[in-house]
Amino acid sequence: MCEEYNGWTNRETWAANLWIDNERGLYEAVQEEAERIAKTGISFAYVELAHYLEETIEELLDMEEVLSAPPAQRKELISMSKDIGSLYRVNWSEIAKNIMNEIEVSA
């Protein structure tokens, strides 16, 4: 059974990437972190970025964070959670590699 979705490993990975690309504050934070990591010159920098992505999204979607957020932000976080679904199934490395490749191309 092939789970690939719109060129990504699965629907969860595609949805997480879509949120990262389309939510301005999140996008800017991820780009800044990716550029910082890229400047370190470490091998397999995408691994560090993947870890950052996973932690960041997990923190954003933590139930306590969601419930304590202002109503408009709460609604957006709930939508993100529903759209992505299982964070366990997200291929963070795939998203990180894609981001790092974009940074290398634009550098």
VENWO-V51251 format. One line per field, one symbol per residue. burial: + if it has 9 or more other ideal C-beta (glycine too) atoms within 8 Angstrom, else -. Layout:
burial=???
This chain:
burial=----+--+-+++++++++++--+--++-+++-+++-++------++++++++++-+++-++---++--+----+-+++-++-+++-+-++++++++++++--+----
